[in-house]
């Protein structure tokens, strides 16, 4: 038991140590990409209409006229102190954008992940259980189509069908204007704020607005889980301990659901960490399609305005979230599967 605990601790220390160079590489790449972009970021953000004196003064205030190594040092220093910069176009702190818009993105991505797991895992299990049968062919086709479908195309189709034709669900925004105006903000996560206040009409209004974007984004990534669970269920059903369970007379249903399915879920937990990065990227398109007020939508607006300072700060936060989620998933995987600690 002590050796097992020691190996887990060593594994976690190594993974945490690896985070430091990963973050440093991320910061360097984002910094260089923003600096090699053509044109002066201040001129681009102001649309080229500001007087030269104003552009020069703002360039000096932001430090863009300093040597590159000084800019990089100041940039890293600010980030270490939690300062991700100030936007050029509207003078907002990127930290403020993250706190306000990030809550909406968190709400969307968590809901989308739940949809992806609820759809992908049972269908993948079904496909693996009935391999090479008609149900397997149908579920595999569904998974391929969902994963290959661009999220904005699926979103537009959902808006047309469920919003315009059937008129079942709202197709834009995080809540109706009246709900937003009357709600008290505690966490900026509207579902949670409604629960805290016991405001159930507001809760269901926010929930209705969440259904289409979360389902759209979740279905796209459900395709990954369908294929992953299917492959691992098929592989697990060939293992010796499964054959031994069958030889002992255990019913096939119990063999599949109690033994094979449980072990097939271990790789799924690992992939969830990778899916966070894809979900964050998919959130940009989903939020833009559904006018969802998250970080992705804010990033799209700042990209349109060529506000490189805002883009730089938001992309860094995206990267840090992905690194943190990967670290958490590695810890959970090592806790569940001891073999991970010795790789």
C-alpha positions in Angstrom: 0.0 0.0 0.0 2.9 2.4 0.9 4.6 1.6 -2.4 1.4 2.3 -4.3 0.9 5.7 -2.5 4.6 6.5 -3.2 4.3 5.7 -6.9 1.1 7.9 -7.2 2.9 10.8 -5.4 5.9 10.5 -7.7 3.7 10.3 -10.8 1.8 13.5 -9.8 5.1 15.3 -9.0 6.4 14.5 -12.4 3.2 15.6 -14.1 3.1 18.9 -12.1 6.8 19.5 -13.0 5.9 19.0 -16.7 3.2 21.7 -16.5 5.8 24.4 -16.0 7.7 24.1 -19.3 4.3 23.5 -21.0 3.0 26.8 -19.8 6.2 28.6 -20.7 6.1 27.2 -24.2 2.4 28.3 -24.5 3.2 31.8 -23.3 6.2 32.1 -25.7 4.2 30.8 -28.7 1.2 33.1 -28.1 3.5 36.1 -27.6 5.5 35.4 -30.8 2.4 34.8 -32.9 0.8 38.0 -31.8 4.1 39.9 -32.5 4.6 38.5 -36.0 1.1 39.4 -37.1 1.3 42.1 -39.7 0.7 45.7 -38.8 0.7 47.7 -35.6 -1.9 46.2 -33.2 -2.9 49.6 -32.0 -3.5 50.9 -35.5 -5.4 47.7 -36.4 -7.6 47.8 -33.3 -8.5 51.5 -33.8 -9.3 50.9 -37.4 -6.6 53.2 -38.8 -8.8 56.3 -38.1 -7.0 57.6 -35.0 -4.6 60.5 -35.4 -0.9 59.5 -35.4 -0.2 61.2 -32.1 -2.9 59.2 -30.4 -1.6 55.9 -31.9 1.9 56.8 -30.8 0.8 57.6 -27.3 -1.3 54.5 -26.9 1.6 52.3 -28.4 3.9 53.8 -25.8 1.4 53.2 -22.9 1.0 49.5 -23.9 4.7 49.1 -24.3 4.7 48.0 -27.9 7.6 50.4 -28.7 10.0 48.6 -26.4 12.5 46.0 -27.4 11.0 42.5 -27.9 12.8 40.9 -24.9 11.5 43.7 -22.6 7.9 43.2 -23.9 8.2 39.4 -23.3 9.6 39.9 -19.7 6.8 42.4 -18.8 4.2 40.1 -20.4 5.3 37.1 -18.4 5.6 39.2 -15.2 2.0 40.5 -15.6 0.6 37.0 -16.2 2.4 35.6 -13.1 0.6 38.3 -11.2 -2.8 37.4 -12.7 -2.8 40.3 -15.2 -3.7 39.1 -18.6 -3.7 42.5 -20.2 -6.2 45.2 -21.2 -8.1 45.3 -24.4 -7.3 48.1 -26.9 -10.8 48.7 -28.3 -12.9 49.0 -25.1 -10.2 49.3 -22.3 -11.5 46.2 -20.5 -9.3 44.0 -18.3 -9.1 40.5 -19.8 -9.5 39.2 -16.3 -12.9 40.9 -16.2 -13.9 39.3 -19.5 -12.9 35.9 -18.2 -14.9 36.2 -15.1 -18.0 37.5 -16.8 -18.0 35.7 -20.2 -16.1 32.7 -18.9 -19.0 31.7 -16.6 -21.3 31.4 -19.7 -18.7 29.3 -21.5 -18.3 27.1 -18.5 -22.1 26.6 -18.3 -22.1 25.7 -22.0 -19.1 23.3 -22.1 -20.2 21.4 -18.9 -23.7 20.9 -20.4 -22.2 19.9 -23.7 -19.9 17.4 -22.0 -22.8 15.9 -20.2 -24.7 15.5 -23.5 -21.7 14.0 -25.1 -21.3 11.4 -22.3 -25.0 10.6 -22.0 -25.3 10.0 -25.8 -21.8 8.7 -26.6 -21.2 6.2 -23.8 -24.5 4.2 -23.9 -24.4 4.1 -27.7 -20.8 3.0 -27.8 -21.6 0.3 -25.2 -24.5 -0.9 -27.4 -22.3 -0.9 -30.5 -19.6 -2.9 -28.7 -22.1 -5.3 -27.2 -23.7 -6.1 -30.5 -20.6 -5.9 -32.7 -21.1 -6.4 -36.5 -24.9 -6.4 -36.2 -27.3 -3.9 -37.7 -27.4 -1.9 -34.5 -23.6 -1.6 -34.6 -23.6 -0.4 -38.2 -26.3 2.3 -37.4 -24.6 3.6 -34.3 -21.2 3.7 -36.0 -22.7 5.7 -38.9 -24.3 8.0 -36.4 -21.0 8.6 -34.6 -19.1 9.3 -37.8 -21.7 11.7 -39.1 -21.9 13.6 -35.9 -18.1 13.9 -35.5 -17.7 14.9 -39.2 -20.5 17.5 -39.0 -19.2 21.1 -38.6 -20.7 22.4 -35.3 -21.9 25.6 -36.9 -23.8 23.7 -39.7 -25.4 21.4 -37.1 -26.3 24.5 -35.1 -27.9 26.3 -38.0 -29.9 23.2 -38.9 -31.1 22.9 -35.3 -32.0 26.6 -35.2 -34.1 26.2 -38.4 -35.8 23.0 -37.3 -36.5 23.6 -33.6 -36.5 27.4 -33.6 -38.0 28.6 -36.9 -40.1 25.6 -38.1 -41.3 23.9 -34.9 -40.9 27.0 -32.7 -40.0 24.8 -29.7 -36.9 26.4 -28.4 -35.1 29.8 -28.4 -32.3 30.1 -30.9 -30.2 32.9 -29.5 -28.8 34.3 -26.3 -28.3 32.9 -22.8 -31.7 34.0 -21.5 -34.6 36.3 -22.5 -34.0 40.0 -21.9 -36.6 40.2 -19.2 -35.0 37.3 -17.3 -31.5 38.8 -17.6 -32.7 42.2 -16.3 -34.5 40.8 -13.3 -32.0 38.2 -12.2 -29.5 38.8 -9.4 -25.9 37.9 -10.3 -24.0 35.8 -7.9 -21.7 33.6 -10.0 -22.4 34.8 -13.6 -23.6 31.2 -14.2 -27.2 31.9 -14.8 -28.5 28.4 -14.0 -26.8 28.5 -10.6 -27.8 32.0 -9.9 -31.5 31.1 -10.5 -31.2 28.1 -8.2 -29.5 30.3 -5.5 -32.4 32.8 -5.7 -35.0 30.0 -6.0 -36.2 31.8 -9.2 -37.6 28.8 -11.0 -39.2 30.6 -14.0 -35.8 32.2 -14.7 -34.1 28.7 -14.3 -36.4 27.1 -16.9 -35.9 30.1 -19.2 -32.1 29.8 -19.0 -32.4 26.0 -19.4 -34.5 26.4 -22.6 -31.9 28.7 -24.1 -29.1 26.2 -23.1 -30.7 23.1 -24.8 -29.9 23.9 -28.4 -26.3 25.1 -28.1 -25.3 22.4 -25.5 -26.9 19.6 -27.6 -25.3 20.8 -30.8 -21.8 21.0 -29.3 -22.4 17.7 -27.3 -23.6 15.7 -30.3 -20.5 16.6 -32.3 -18.2 15.3 -29.6 -20.4 12.3 -28.7 -19.0 10.7 -31.9 -15.6 10.4 -30.2 -17.0 8.6 -27.2 -19.1 6.3 -29.3 -16.0 5.0 -31.2 -13.8 4.9 -28.1 -16.3 3.0 -25.9 -17.1 0.6 -28.7 -13.5 -0.3 -29.4 -12.7 -0.7 -25.7 -15.7 -2.8 -24.9 -14.8 -5.1 -27.9 -11.2 -5.4 -26.7 -12.2 -5.9 -23.0 -14.7 -8.7 -24.0 -11.7 -10.7 -25.4 -9.7 -10.5 -22.1 -9.1 -13.7 -20.1 -10.9 -12.6 -17.0 -14.1 -12.1 -19.1 -13.8 -15.6 -20.4 -13.3 -16.8 -16.9 -16.4 -15.0 -15.8 -18.4 -16.6 -18.5 -16.9 -20.0 -17.6 -18.2 -19.6 -14.1 -21.7 -19.2 -15.4 -22.1 -15.5 -14.9 -24.9 -14.1 -17.1 -23.7 -12.3 -20.3 -25.5 -9.1 -19.2 -23.6 -9.0 -16.0 -20.3 -9.8 -17.7 -20.8 -6.9 -20.1 -22.2 -4.3 -17.8 -20.3 -5.1 -14.5 -16.9 -6.1 -15.9 -16.3 -5.1 -19.5 -18.1 -1.8 -19.4 -16.4 -0.6 -16.2 -12.9 -1.3 -17.5 -13.7 0.2 -20.9 -14.5 3.5 -19.2 -10.9 4.1 -18.1 -9.7 5.3 -21.5 -12.8 7.5 -21.7 -11.7 9.4 -18.6 -8.3 10.1 -20.2 -9.9 11.3 -23.4 -12.1 13.8 -21.4 -9.0 15.9 -20.8 -8.3 16.1 -24.5 -12.0 16.8 -25.2 -11.8 19.9 -23.0 -9.5 21.5 -25.5 -11.7 20.5 -28.4 -14.8 21.7 -26.6 -13.2 25.1 -25.9 -12.5 25.4 -29.7 -16.0 24.3 -30.6 -17.4 26.7 -28.1 -16.1 29.6 -30.2 -18.2 28.5 -33.2 -21.2 27.4 -31.1 -21.3 30.7 -29.1 -21.0 32.7 -32.3 -23.8 30.7 -34.0 -26.2 31.0 -31.0 -25.1 34.4 -29.9 -24.1 32.9 -26.6 -22.2 35.5 -24.4 -19.2 33.4 -23.6 -15.4 33.8 -24.0 -15.6 32.2 -27.5 -18.0 34.9 -28.6 -15.9 37.6 -27.1 -12.8 36.1 -28.8 -14.6 36.2 -32.2 -15.6 39.9 -31.7 -12.0 40.9 -30.7 -10.6 39.0 -33.6 -12.9 40.9 -35.9 -11.7 44.1 -34.4 -8.1 42.9 -34.6 -7.6 43.6 -30.9 -4.5 41.5 -30.5 -4.1 42.4 -26.8 -7.5 40.8 -26.0 -6.9 37.8 -28.3 -3.6 37.2 -26.7 -5.0 37.2 -23.1 -8.1 35.1 -24.0 -6.0 32.5 -25.9 -3.6 32.2 -22.9 -6.5 31.6 -20.5 -7.9 28.9 -22.9 -4.5 27.2 -22.9 -4.2 27.3 -19.1 -7.6 25.8 -18.7 -6.6 22.9 -21.1 -3.4 22.3 -19.2 -5.2 22.3 -15.8 -7.9 20.0 -17.0 -5.3 17.6 -18.5 -3.5 17.5 -15.1 -6.7 16.7 -13.2 -7.6 14.0 -15.7 -4.1 12.5 -15.4 -4.5 12.4 -11.6 -8.0 10.7 -11.8 -6.6 8.2 -14.4 -3.7 7.3 -12.2 -6.0 6.9 -9.2 -8.3 4.6 -11.1 -5.7 2.7 -13.1 -2.4 2.0 -11.2 -0.7 1.0 -14.5 -0.7 4.7 -15.5 1.8 5.5 -12.7 4.6 3.3 -14.2 4.4 4.5 -17.8 
